[in-house]
Amino acid sequence: MATWIVGGALLVIVGAIVYKMIKDKKANKNSCGCDCSNCAGGCH
């Protein structure tokens, strides 16, 4: 039973992280901030 609880908690955490990443991408935010020279792939 504890395995299911821990697995569910991890699933919620990962889901929240993915949701935030998608939300930030739609808002044209990126992980490099304003300085795109620091991005590995450049500006998107």
N, C-alpha and C positions, 0 to 999 in steps of 0.2 A: 504493500500500500504506500509506503514512504517513497518508493521509486516513482510511482505515478504522480505524487505530489511534487517532488523535485523536478520531474520531467515537465509537468504542467507549468511550474514556475519559470523554468528555463524557456519554455515555448513562449510564454507571455513576454518575457524580457527580450528575446530575440525578435518577436513580432513588433514590439514597441520600437526597437532600434531600426528595423527595416522601414516601419511606417514613418519615422522621423527622417530617415534618409530620402525616402520618396517625396515627402512633403518639402524638404529643403531643396531637392532637385527641381521640383515644380516651381519653387519660388526663386529659381536661378541663384541659389546659394551654392558655393562650393567649399571644399575643405581647405583650400589654400588662402582664403580670404580675398583681399583685393590685389595681392601681389602674385600675378599669374606666372611669374618667372620661377616661382617655387614649385609649381605643379609639374608633375612628371609628364602629363599629357598636354600641357598648355591650357589655355582658356577654352571653355566649351561654349 
